[in-house]
Amino acid sequence: MRCFNVVLRDKIEAAIRRYANQVAAMYRATAEVEYICGTLPVINDKESALLAQKVIVESFGEDALYFEAPTTGGENFSYYTENIPGAFALVGSDNSEKDTQ
């Protein structure tokens, strides 16, 4: 299960366990849930994110800065930011002559 924060992930796990147990109880059975959390959510450190934004704007101009919608992609970067401040950013390339983005 991937979520944008640990609190939500824990609530979802509790709900899944509760629903499984209730459905099983309707049939006089028991349920066993194997809940796999996957990676931690990537939560950017505010100062690190602001620094990255500043460097991008100063180096490439305001148009180079793009804010992507949050994603629950399979990044392991969360294990770094669990221990040290950091910011995850997507780096892209564009070649208008070749119509690539």
N, C-alpha and C positions, 0 to 999 in steps of 0.2 A: 504494500500500500504506500503510495507516495502522496504527500500533502504539502501544503505550504508552511505548516508549523506543526510542532510536536503535539500541542494540546489538541488540535483537531484530529490528528492521527489517533491519539489515545481515545478520543470520544467515538470515533468510527469503530475502533476495535471493540469497545464496550458494547456498542449498538449491535454489531454483528454477532457477538457472543450471546447477547440477550435475545435477539431474534431467533438464532439457531436453537437456543434452549427452549424458547416458547413454542416454536414449531414442533420440535421433538416431543415436548410434553403433551401436545395435542394428540399424539399417537402413542402415548405411554412409552416413549423411548427416551434416549439421552443423545446428546450431540457432543461431538468433539470438534473443536475449531483449531486449525493450525493457521495462525496469523503471522505472516511474514512482513515485517516493516519495510524492508528494502533499505535504501540509503536515507540519511537524514535530509531534511529540507535545506536547501541552500539559502542562507540568510546573509545578505551583504552587510558588512560593517559600514555604517553611515560615512565615517571619515574616509575610509578606503574608496568607497563609491564616488564621493565628491572629488577626491584627488584624481581618480581615473577620468572623470568627466572633465575636469579642468585641463588635464594633459591632452585629452582629445581635442578640445576646443582650441587650446593654444597651439597645438601642432597642426591641425587639419581644418580648423574653422568650425563654426557653429553647425553647419549643414552636415558635418560628419557624425554628429552626435544623434543617435537614434534610440528611443526607448522601446524595447521589445516587451510584449505582454509576458507576464510570468509563465513559466512552463515547468512541468514536473519531469523534465527530461532525466535521463539516467546518469547524471553527473555524480562523480565521487568527490567533487570539489568540497562538498559539505564536510568531509572528514578533515580537511585543512582548516576551514573556518570554525570548526568546533574547538580548535586549539589555538589558532592565531587569527588576528583580524585580517580580513581580505574582502575582495569583491570579485564576483564572477561576471565576465562580460563576453558577449559574442563579438567576434572580430570577423568582418566580412570584406569582400573586395568587389569592385565594380569596374567594368570596362565598357563604357558607352559605345566605343567603336565596334565592339564585338557583341553588343547587346546582352551583356551578362550582368547579373546582380548577385 
